[in-house]
Amino acid sequence: MNTKKIVITGGPGTGKSTLINELIKRGHTCLEEISRQVTLDAKKDGIDQLFLTNPLLFSELLLKGRRKQFIDAELYKNETVFFDRGLPDVLAYMGFIGDDCPEDFIETCNNSKYHTVFILKPWEAIYTSDNERYENFDQALEIHDHLVKTYENYDYNLIDVPFDTVENRTNFILNHINM
């Protein structure tokens, strides 16, 4: 495996997508978050919040999409590819709502390893809700705890990204992986 796979994760509203957009602006290969698209597709089918009405189906669709991203990243030979969330995020969110994970979810996470995982803590100063993000800030804190536990269960050493400007947070990540 020559492709270096880097995850940027964190609860809702922590600045992940903003960092991914900055990385893209700087010319890095990034695979964007797919949960918003899954949510929007469900809304077209008349389901306002698929995660709330059918969390298992939502999670299956996310896992399938993120697994495809993981496999597709191999097309970028000898490159570094950044992911807006990783496969273990699906399990963390299922844990957050109290659902058990199907065995194939666990196997997928065991068989699909990333090189490095950066995590962004909930940051109240930048937190906002919108039509696809229903969680409040306290729930974002809880989700963060589930993300930490889940990634650690898969033997990842999480790297905390400090609160700072987008430019400095991006520099922190790039400096940490020597880019």
Residue pairs with C-beta under 8 A, 6 or more apart in sequence:
1 74
2 77
2 78
3 73
3 74
3 76
3 77
3 78
3 79
3 80
3 81
4 79
4 80
4 81
4 115
4 116
4 177
5 70
5 73
5 81
5 83
5 114
5 115
6 80
6 81
6 82
6 83
6 114
6 115
6 116
6 117
6 118
6 173
6 177
7 82
7 83
7 85
7 86
7 114
7 116
7 117
7 118
8 16
8 19
8 20
8 82
8 83
8 84
8 85
8 118
8 120
8 161
8 173
9 16
9 85
9 86
9 88
9 89
9 117
9 118
9 119
9 120
9 147
9 151
10 16
10 119
10 120
10 121
10 122
10 144
10 147
10 161
11 120
11 122
11 135
11 140
11 141
11 143
11 144
11 147
12 127
12 133
12 135
12 139
12 140
12 143
13 122
13 123
13 126
13 127
13 128
13 129
13 133
13 135
13 137
13 140
14 120
14 121
14 122
14 123
14 126
14 127
14 140
14 144
15 120
15 123
15 126
15 166
15 169
16 33
16 84
16 85
16 120
17 32
17 33
17 84
18 166
19 120
19 161
19 166
19 169
19 170
19 173
20 30
20 32
20 33
20 82
20 84
22 166
22 167
22 169
22 170
23 30
23 82
23 170
23 173
24 30
26 170
26 174
28 80
28 82
28 179
29 76
29 79
29 80
29 81
29 82
30 81
30 82
30 83
30 84
31 69
31 72
31 73
31 81
31 82
31 83
31 84
32 84
33 84
33 85
34 62
34 65
34 66
34 69
35 51
35 62
35 85
35 132
36 132
37 65
38 50
38 58
38 61
38 62
38 65
39 49
39 50
39 51
39 132
40 132
42 48
42 49
42 50
42 58
47 53
47 54
49 134
50 57
50 58
50 61
51 58
51 93
52 134
55 94
55 97
55 99
56 99
56 102
59 90
59 93
59 94
59 99
59 105
62 89
62 90
63 87
63 90
63 105
63 108
66 83
66 85
66 86
66 87
66 89
66 90
67 87
67 108
67 112
69 83
70 83
70 86
70 87
70 112
73 81
73 83
80 177
80 179
83 114
86 114
86 117
86 151
87 108
87 109
87 112
88 109
88 147
88 150
88 151
88 153
88 154
88 156
89 147
89 150
90 105
91 101
91 105
91 106
91 109
91 150
92 143
92 146
92 147
92 149
92 150
92 151
93 143
93 146
94 100
94 101
94 105
95 101
95 146
95 149
95 150
96 139
96 142
96 143
96 146
109 154
110 154
113 154
114 156
116 159
116 176
116 177
117 151
117 156
117 157
117 158
117 159
118 158
118 159
118 160
118 161
118 173
118 176
119 144
119 147
119 148
119 151
119 158
119 159
119 160
119 161
120 161
120 169
121 144
121 160
121 161
121 163
122 137
122 140
122 141
122 144
123 163
124 137
125 163
127 137
127 140
129 135
129 136
135 143
148 158
151 158
152 158
159 176
161 169
161 172
161 173
162 168
162 169
162 172
164 172
